[in-house]
Amino acid sequence: MKALKKLSLLAVLCLGLAACKKENQPQPETNLFEQKLNSKAATAGTQTIVAGFPENFETGAKGSYAVASVTLSSGSWSLDDALIGNLAADAKNGSQSVRIRNTGILSMNFDVNGADVVTIAHAKYGTDANSTWQLWYSTNSGSSWQQSGSTITSSATTLSTATFNTAISGNVRFQIRKISGGTARINIDDFSISTGDGTTTPPTTPGDNSHLLMGNPSNAVASTSYPENYLMERTYYSSSYSKSRGTPNWVSWHIGSSDLGSTPRQDDFRADNTLPTGWYQVSNSSYSGSGFDRGHNCPSADRTASVAANSSTFLMSNMMPQAPNNNQGPWADLENYTRSLVTAGNEVYVICGSYGSGGTGSNGGITYTIDNGRINVPSNTWKVIVVLPNGNNDLSRVTSATRVITVNMPNTNGLNTNWKTYRTTVNAVESATGYDILSNVPTAVQNVIEAVTDNQ
């Protein structure tokens, strides 16, 4: 159902005191797995380029937009609502590049063995309007496809490079899907696939209590090249942040008994000055008068072991505009229930986030943005909770019988007060968001637990 994935993790940003770890677990700054992938994500220059690539589209010819296959230096490619352009307005390195219009698709008709990094040169065609496109991949010879990385916007008339840290093993093929812009056209050139990292040491998964132990749902990367899927790793939670939305896409964290103490709520809402230079910093007053709460993703009450832990949850980069009756009603009740599972002898891994645009707060009506358009108001809030009895080797203890609680709530003030009303499956949330939420769990187990709606 899902392709095997590895995490693409970069430098850890630590705030305050380190969270308690299980015995003999490596600290983030010395985690060899992270160091290895840091190097991999930072540059494709240390990779081995797959034979036949980069594909520069110089050897083939196709002058119409009608769907057809073309044999190029790397192999056979299908061009649907796409052609090979050589006009002055075509952005290209050399004499040709692919030109795609409408919702056209450029697709490989062949597999390669493994792909750790994919780079693609892209631009808009001539004076056409901006368009967006996505990279998709298939590990079953094109029978089914999944998106890799985030959606890319082509807005310049000169080529720039989009980098995707795919980290896929085994047979794989790729396609580019233009998803917006109508008849506006884009150019694609210099499609490159790289594998390997110069070592023979296989990567490991993060250790127990790691906030991303269950997976990196969107393959977020801590690089400003990914402003809509920017990985932020903190001592007390990890997240994918969206620069344009002004909110996290998702936040992931572990809760054990040692995380729950007696530290009072700090209420020190504040801008996150660790965001990349030049990015807008949502402030503690950005939600004022909007009719929406400063809704925590990682809750304050999940981090009461120390002042530093609790304070970390009040960074505005951990907030989403949440309808008061959502935030203070079923959402809060589910947070309380989750902590009760921990005090009853369990540990939990939580992944939550939001998607869509348009919520209804206390001011009534549908609101799409606040703070002068700088912050998106989501239409839905969702959460996935993996429940395990206290123990070690957590990932290996996730089985087809593991309890997984999943909810998807409308971000409105008129929702039902019982959180159980909104229980659904992980598969349903993945369909709504495009994420692979439990990607580190073995596929056979995922196929079972992600299809079940909790009923306890």
N, C-alpha and C positions, 0 to 999 in steps of 0.2 A: 504493500500500500504506500509505503514511504521509501524514499531513497535513504541509504546510509549517509549520515552527516557527521562531520566533526565540528567542534566549536571553533570559531575565529575570535579569539580573545586578545585584547591588547592590554596596555599598562593599567594596573589597578590604582584607583584613586581612593586613598584611605582617609576617613574622617574619624577623629577621636580614637578611642580605645578599640583594640581588636576584639571581635566577638569570640566567645568560648568555642574551642574546637575539640573534636574527639581526639583521643590519644593518638600520638604519632602522625597526625595529619600535617602536611606541609603548609607553611604560611604562604599567602598569595605572592609575596615578593620573591620567593624561592621556588615556586611551583614550576618544574621543568616543562610540564605540558604547556603552560601559559607562555613561558619564554620561547618555546619552540614555535608556537603559533603566532606569537608576536612578530618573530622574524619573518614567518611565512606571509603574514598579512601585510607587512610593511612594504614588501617589494616582491615583484615577480622575477627580478633579475637573478635570484639564486635558484630559480626553478629550471627544469628541463622543458623546453618547448616541444610539444607534440609534433611528430613528423608530419609534414605537409602544411604546418602553420608557421607564422601567421598567414591566414588566407587574405590576400590583398585584392582579390576579385579582378585581377588583370588578365587572366587567361580565357575567360568565357565571354559570351555575347548573348544578350537577350534584350530586344528593343521594345517589347510590349509589356503591358501590365498583366496580361492574361496568365493564369497559373501554368507553370511549366518547370521542368527540372533542367539544370545546367551543370555540365561537368566542369569543375574548376580544379586547381592544382591540388587541393586537399581531398576532393571527392565530389560526389553529386549533392547538389543543393536544390531545394525547391523554393521558387520565388512566386508567391501568391499576392497579386496586386502590388507587384514589385518588378523592377527591371534593373539592368546594369547600365548606369548612366555615365556618359562621357562628355556632357555639355559643360560650358564655362560655369554655369550656376551650380553644378554638382560639386560639393565639397569632397575632396579626394586627395590621397597621397599617391601620386602616379597619374595614370590617365583614366582610371575607372573607379567607380564605387557603386554599391547597391543603392537604389533609390526606392523608397517605400511610401505609399500613400494610403489614405483611409485607415482601415484596420488590417493592413497587409501583414504577411508573415514571411520571414526568411528562415528556412529550416534545413538543418543537416539531414541527409538521407542515409547517413552512415554513423557508426559508433566509433568512439575512441576509447582507449583503456585508461580511465581515470582522468580527473580534472581538479586540480587544487586551486588554480587561479585562471579566470577568463578576463581578458581585456578587449575592449571594443572601442574603436574610434567612431565618433558620431557628430552630426551637426544637422541643422535644419537646411533645407534646400533653398537657395537664393533668398528671395524676400518673403518666403512663405511664413505663416504664423508658427508659433511654437507647437511642438507635439510631445507626447510622452510615449515611452515604450518600455517593455520589460524583457528580461532574459528568462526563458523557461528551459527545463531539462527533462529528459526521459531516460530511465534506466532499463526500460523494457522494449527497446527498438521502436519507440514511437507509439506504443499502445496507450500510454497515459503520460501526462505531463504535470510538472510542478514548477511554480515560480522560484527563481533564485534571486535573493537580494531584494533591493527596493526598486521602485519605479523610477525611471530616468527621464529627465526633461531635456530635450534638444532645443536650445534657445539661441545658440550662436551660429554664425555662418561659417566659422572655421572649426575644423575638427578638434575635439577634445576627447580624452580617454576615460571611459567608465571601467572600473575594476570590480570584479565580483569574486569574492573569496568563497568558492564553491565547495572545496574539500570533499569531492565525490570520488569514491573508489569503484572499480569495476567498469563495465561498459556504460557509456553515456553519450547522448547526443544533445545538441542545443538548438533552440530556435529563438528568434527575436520577434516579438509581437508588438506592433504599433497599436496603441490602445486609445489615442485621442488625437485631435487636431483635424479630423475630417479629411478634406482633400489636400490640406497642407502636407508637404512631403519632408522626409528626412533622408539623410545619407548615412550609410554604414560602411566602414572600411576597416582594414587591418584587424580582423577577428583572430585573436590568439588564445591558445589553450596551453597551459603549463602544468606539469606534474612534478612531484617529488620535491624534497627540500634539502637535498645534499647529504642526508643521513639515512641510516637504515634502522634507526630506533623507532619503533612504532609509538604513536601517541597514546597517552592514557587519558582516562576521564578525570574530571575534577574529583576531589576527595569528599568524604562525608561532610555534611553541613554546608558545602559550597552552594551559593545561591543559584548557580546555573547547573547544578548536578543533573537535573531532569532534562536540560537542553537549553539552547539559545533559540527561542522560537522563530526569530526572523533572520538569524545569522547576522545579528548586529555587529558592527565593527567600530572600534574607537578611533575613527579617522574622520576628519572634516570632509573627506570625499563622500561620506555617507551622512549628509545632514539630516535626512529623514529617517535614518536607522542607526543612530549614533549610540554606541555602547558606552555606558557609564557603570563602572564597577566601584562599589563603595564597600566599606567594612560591613555595613548592616543590610544592604540589598544591592541588586544590580538591575539595570534598566536599559531599554532602548528609547532614546529621546528623539522627538521630531522637532526640528528647528522651526518649520513653518506652522505647525500646530501649536507650539508652545506648551506641549504636554508630553508625558511619556506615551509611547505606543504600548508598552507593557513594563511591568516591574516584577521581579522574581526574588523570593527570599525564603529562608529556612527559619522555622520556629522550633526551638527546643525548650525544655524547662528552664535552662539557664538564661534564656532571653527574657523571662517574665519575672520581674522583681517588684520593688516598691517605689521606684523613682516616679515623682509626679510629672504630669504633663507639662512640657516646657512652654508650649504656645509661642515659640520664637519663629513664626513664619518669616522667611527672608529669601531674598534673591540668591540664586546659585552662581557665585562668582567663579566657579570652576568650569563653567561652560566655555567653549572656544571663544577666543577674542573676536569681537565684532558681532556675536550672536546676541539677540535681544534677551535680556534677563527679566523674566516675569517677577514682579515685585509683590510684597505682602499686601499692597493695596490694589493690585490689578483686577481683582474680582469685585471690588467695592461697588455696590449699587446694581450689580448685574442680575441679582436674583438667584445666584448659584453659590453653593458652598465651595470653599477651598478643600476639595475632597482628597484625602490621602489615598494613595495607592498602597504603599506599605504603611500600615496604621501605627499611630503613636503608641497605642497600648500593646502592640507586639514587641516593642522595644523599651522595656522599663527596667532593664538590668543596670543602667547607668545614665547619667545626664547626657553624656556624649551620644549614646545609642538613641535616646529619645529625641534629642535635638536634631539628629540627622534626618528624622522623618519630616521635619518642618521646612526643609528646603522646597522652594516653589517648583523645582524640577520634579518633585514627587507628587505634585497635585494635578487634579483635573477638575474642570467646572462640573460640579455634581448637583443635580436637583436636590434641594434640602430634604424632601421626603424620601428620596433614594438614599442619600448619604446617612441620614439620621434614623432611617427606618430599617428596611430589610437588609441593606448593606451592612449597617452597624450590628444588626442582630447576627448576621452570618459571621462577622469578625469575632463577636463574643463567643459564638458557638465553636469557632475554630480554636480559640484559646482554651475553651473547656475540654476539647479533645487532647490538648497538650497537657493540661493539668491532670488528665485522667490516665496519663502514662504513654502518650503517643508523641511523636514528632511529625511535623508536617512540612511539606514543600508547597509554597503558594506562588502561583503566577496569575497576575490580574492585569487588566488594562481597559481600554475603551476604543471604540471605533465609530465611524460615521460622523455626520454633522447634523446638528439640529436637536436641541433639547428644550424642555419646558421647565423653567424654574418658577420661583415664587412671584415673578412679575407677570406671569401668564404669557401665552403666545409661544411661538417657536423662535428660539434664538440660535443663530448659527455661529457667531463669534462674539467675543467681548474684548475689552481693552483695545478699542479702536481697531479691531480686526486682527490683533496680534495673537489671540488665543482662540483655538477652535473649541466649540461646545459639542461634545460627542452626543450621538443619538443613543448609544448603548454602553453599558459597563458590564464587564465579564470577569469571572474568576474561576480558576481551577485549583483544587486543593488535593494533594496526594497525601494520604494518611498512612503512617507506618508505626507499628509498636516501637518503642525505644530500642535501639540496638546499633549495630555497626554494619558496614558494607551495605549502605542503604540502597544503592542502585540495584544491586543483585537481589535485594529483598522485594523489589517491585515485581509482583506476579499477576497473573490473570485474575486473582482473587482480591487484589489490593483495592481498597475503597478509594474512589476518586469522586469528589464532589465538584460539579461544574454548574455555574449559573450564568445567565445572560439576562440582564435587567434593562428595561427602557429607562432612559435618563429623563424621567418626567416626574412631576409632583403628584400625578394621579395613579401611581402604581399600587399594587396590592401590598399590604404590610407584611405578608408572610414570605420570607426568602425562599421557602421550599416551592413556592408557586413557579419560580423561575429556573428550576433545575432543568438541565439539558445535558447533552453529550459533549465531550471534547471535540468529536468530529464536527458537530454543528458550529462550534465556535471557530474551529479551524476553517470551515467553509466560509464563514462570515468575514474572517480576518486575513486569510491566506497564510497563516502561521503553521508551523509544525511544532506544537507546544511541548510534547514530551519526546523530543527527537532522540534523546540519549537512551530511552527505554528500548529494549529489544523489540524489533518490529512485530514479532508474533504476539508479544504481550500488549503492545500498543493496539493491535487490531482488536483485541478483546476489551480492554479497559476504556478505550476511547469511544466505544460504541454503546456503552452502558450509561443509563441515567440513574443516578443514586436514588435509593428509596428508603434509606434508613432514617 
